[in-house]
Amino acid sequence: MKLLAQLSRQLPDPSALQDLADELEKKYTVQDAPPLTASLSFYDSFDWRLYSDGLLCFRQGDRLSLTDLIGRELVPSLPISGEAPGFCRHLPDSALKRKLAPVLEMRTLLLQSSFSRTTRQLRILNKDKKTVAMLVLSELRVETGETDQPICSVQLHEVRGYEKWFQRLERALEEIGTPLPCTREQDLKTALAAKGCTPRDYSSKFSVPLKSDMAALTAAKTIYRDLLGTMRKNEQGILDDLDSEFLHDFRVAIRRTRSGLDMIKKVLEPKISVRFKEEFRFLGKITGPVRDLDVYLLMEEDYKARLPDHLQKGLCYFFEDLAEQRETEQEKLVQALQSLQYKTIIKDWKKYLRQKKKTEVAKKTPAIGIMANKIIRKRFERVLCDGRAIDADTPDESLHRLRIQGKKLRYCLEFFSSLYPAKEMKLLIKQLKALQNNLGLFNDLSVQQDMLNNYLAGLKPGSGKAKKMGAAIGGLLTNLYHEQQQVRTEFEAAFRCFSSQENISLYEKLFSSEQKPSQ
Amino acid sequence: MAIIAVYNIKGGVGKTATSVNLSYMSAATGNNTLLCDLDPQGSSSYYFRVKSKKKFSADHFLEGGNSLERSIRGTDYEHLDILPADFSYRNLDIALNHMKKSRKRLERVLDPLTAEYRHVFLDCPPNITLLSENIFYAADMILIPFIPTTLSMLSFNKLLEFFKESGIDRRKLFVVFSMVEQKKTIHQDMMQHFKGRKRILNTFIPYVTDIEKMGIYRQPVPAYRPDSKAGQTYAELWREIGGKLQEF
């Protein structure tokens, strides 16, 4: 497959484009087409899943396209109507949908940037009036940009079989403007830069750079500030109910903060610590019901696949009911997030985290490096000890508790990750994640069974609808129970991996009390 | 990739106009398309204002691969490339004659183009020769522009006969009525006679000056006169053919 040569250069302003056009007309036979204006809108999930996967999704006119970062179409474009494309499941069945679905999952496509571009095509003709090279002069205007000044550029495109013409023009263009990558990705970056943004400006991954000699109070505040930032960024998406993951990320930030308040002890002033432990517990509580329902609603396809056709109708009623409940809970959640109580918590927390006056207080706290070693060691030993106590006869409760301990270990590894060698931390987190996956699945299955059991108990008998729902839920319960048993048998192998001598040695090496964290 | 050969044993039936306009329509509807001008007269190349490289010869074409790809030229239209004609195509038959397994040779030559092009059109020279046989094997669809007269009828029957004898799948064959003058009774009668038959396409190409003028404009009709009767006809014909291609 032959890739045709392209070249792109940025020019200072529209008059420079005109100068170039005039210059070309003096030397070549040029066919000048009237300028065309088209708008282009880029879509991605809030956390840039497509871009992170090397994909770009955009709308031009009434078609939705999916390309790689260079701009090559990966699947045929799709005609669409309406505003934003929204969820993947709402797209018509197509190659584009199939390509998007596994990357996007439950997230909705949001408009990330849109711009209009006026292009003027100059065709260079030979003596047979055949096009032998093409130049595109373009002026890009970002619709939400701050200035009216367009971004001007010229692109030179090779026509297959006429390389010499391309090379001749290439030499002429190299003397003007500055080089610009000739890719779709560059279009996106240019458009975002006009708004002062960059791609991937939000990620649900936690990453805060700390230094081991930082005072513990300063480090803790840095961590909490980042988590608060995550919460704030997700707020609007929750209020607008765009997709389930805004609330999910919001809640993870709450849990991380709570974990931090628990684990990084005696650093914050006692009064503050007591108050905000309580406040964040409250935030966890008010955001719980919607998330719980979201989890089930996201399971819809999975549940359907677990049941034979004749039980599907009952399942349908069940999900309709859940969707209704969710609507009620969502309203309550919106009210809670708009309440004075919520606003006060956030305002006070933010104010506290900003305070820098009390440096002498910060200095009294130990260096975070030494503290991090202690915290991680303690958490690791706890998981190791609790996990070793579990065998085939241990009640389920112990596994649930171990899951919580695992989560705490995971959070502190992530908090302090920047203090240790990246490669080793990645390995530790990977090992822990395997164990967490097993425990998480076991817990999910048991919570789901409890919920279904309660739901079943609450069904009013008699109606045909209730019968159908009862049958479907009964079928699900059996299915989930068997899976849970299977997951439980897999625990031993998962834990054996986690508690391997190699892994223990690595923890000892990195977090021993004599060992100072490397920077 | 689908290979669409435009062929007729007779010359002057609108073969090149059909190849040029349909390949343009294929490209205009978003498909990467290559038009191979296999006719030594090079009319397709002329319509696209393309001259072939002097060095290129029949031997090169049959070697396939790199030298073939190097000879491909971009047309003035997006998604549409052309493999220009070369006078040495006159020697193609002779060249093929000297090679073993020559019947399947063209199929192999076109194989490397699969990744790049969705549709490959072959504008074929008239008459039944070794090259035409190769084309029949390689093509997924053989499109026969056909002036509705008694003589054309005879040559069509001859072609069917030939297909039967050579064991080539006759389901590849499609007839499109070309240069149809609706005022002529003989044209009407012949079309009536064939109407509704399986291998006959519903859309027919009328005899109109816009198509004749392609030689002056040196552009496909749907490019310079998309709203004309001829322009619309080619768009409609391409929709019908596109539907058939999907059935394969």
Interface residues (C-beta under 8 A of the other chain):
Chain A: M1 K2 L4 P76 S77 R123 D128 K129 K130 T131 E158 V159 R160 G161 Y162
Chain B: G30 F48 R49 V50 K51 E69 S71 I72 R73 G74 D76 D81 A115 E116 R218
